[in-house]
Amino acid sequence: MDDFNEKDGLGGVEEPNVEEEIEAVEEAAAELDEEAVEEVGEAFEDGIAITPDDGEEIHYTEEDMCILCGENVRDYSVAPDYDLCSECRAKLARTPLKFIGFAVIIVLLGACYWAGFMTYQDLATVQTVLSADEAVQKNACYTAINAYAGLENSGDKTAKKLVKIAYQCGYLSLINETVEGNFSDYQLSLPWNKDVKKIYDDYNTAMKSYDKAYEVISEVDEKLYYGEIKPDEVEYDKLISELDALKTDKSSKDDLTFIAYAKYSLTAICQKGNETEEKYLLEIQEISPEYEWLYLRALTQVKANLGKGEEVKAMCKRLRELNSEDYYADYYEEKILRKSGDYNGALEIALELEKGFAQNNFAPVYYEITMLYMLKGDNKTAFEWAEKCYANYLTLDTCNIYALLAKLTGNADAYKEAEGKLQENDYEVSEKVQQFLDGKLNAVKLFREGDGEF
Amino acid sequence: MTAIYIITKFLTLPGTLLKAFNEQLMCRIFKCPVEDTRYLRLDEACGHVEHELLDSGKKSFFYCFIPSLISFFFGVIFSVPVIFEMFYLGIYDSIFPYAFLWLAISMFSNMFPLIEDAMLMKEKVYGKEGGCGKAAKILFAPGFAVMYVGARLEAVGATFFLDAVLAFVFAIL
């Protein structure tokens, strides 16, 4: 049998040459019973290993026995070199599955449950961030910022997105807050956070420059804010000179930018006129054209006040490119239309803007609508809007227009209420109200040629 | 290469055990004798069971395909919280996303059949002698292609490294 195996190289997958094998078997089994040899030969011819059932014992060598049980003849029907009997083969096909396998499955199913639970918990956050990402794609900055900023523990990547959109929109305080709340110094030093680090560093550099320039005007600013002094009491020229004195050869671009910005702020609080404000804002634009968040909106407003319609339209377009939700762009366009006499066009924009009040809380729109209805001669509707204005946006101007319309529509109680409110704050009803009632002033002079200031 | 392969198998133990268990299960379903049921061993068959050759193309295909599919599904389930927390939101301060990342890599790294099984599947499904019918050949083609390439990669431990690199890239992007 050994010769038989070696000669034919059984053990590979090739089909054996049956005749040669029979010869080899016959030679190798010379000592065996002749009948047994015949049986084996026949078995190979048929391709099936058969143990004869005629009762006579066949003498196999040890190599023909199953290597597992050693009792049965190998099942040569599987392969000529197969070394197991059919019983052992059947047993192996029924080998029990291992306990460790079941244990692994149970542990993994438990982990699946936990994964599902975590996924469920994260769903709301992910949905919010997805909607915010979509808003970013559409340049809807307010929606995006509100969504990102409204989340807690929403991860570093969300924080990164918030920092970027806040930078784009000029929400500087949000940059500081977000970076310091989410990133350690080590995290900021990592290469994949370099964009956040750059924004943060730029912010800090800009703030240093701003603080230096603002220091000059801070005292005046506070006093004006609290009504301790009046704008015409401010030593405007002296402060402007002090700000100019901050400029040195070593002044950085940020230093120069914020010196110009401080001059603009001082000019605005001292009410030195739109032309002067425009001059300083244009200076900022020239020094740092990329700081649109700093000057663009203010410059648009100044140009709108100056009635530069075409420039305002172009700038509003740019404002919307930066933030498609920038309602100030609508506001300035509406102003331009009001000043040009297109009241219906202006009213259309203003009413559309008012629809978004729930989101933007942009109360000045009520004042605009009130003025527009007065310009159209519809004092009754104007009074309805003045009531909203009075409730949501109480200023000297809105209180006076409310008083004026109360008189015009014969609502004495409303007039008394407005008068009382003004007196509470040490003011009186503006002379312009009486002038209007006396016919010395009209809506066009007050709201088209002027800007609705009482 | 075998050393790297074995190391990756031990690093991804849950996936290794699951894969071997599923292979043994398939052997029982197909009544194929299993010669060596050790799930963990220090040779190139680590994480697989040694079994007799399957006698048909379809059995050979499903023997490779079903355990792969099960590992894949487990991998997907474990990936979801990882995708949400680490890849999308960037939450790195909890241990759970890391644990699920390991489990997911573990599943995906052990998704493919042993190279010998993949070669047998090729022989049985697309071999000149025998093989499957045309419809089966077409139907099995995508699965076969993925599993065959995957088995080649897995044989050198490349699936583990590929998964790990991809996870790192997605985490920092």
Interface residues (C-beta under 8 A of the other chain):
Chain A: V78 L84 R89 A90 L92 A93 R94 T95 L97 K98 I100 G101 F102 V104 I105 V107 L108 A111 C112 W114 A115 G116 M118 T119 D122 T125 V126 V129 N153 S154 G155 D156 K157 T158 A159 K160 W192
Chain B: P14 L17 L18 A20 F21 Q24 L25 C27 R28 K31 C32 P33 V34 E35 T37 Y39 E52 F74 I77 F78 V80 P81 F84 E85 Y88 L89 G90 I91 Y92 F96 F100 L103 I172 L173
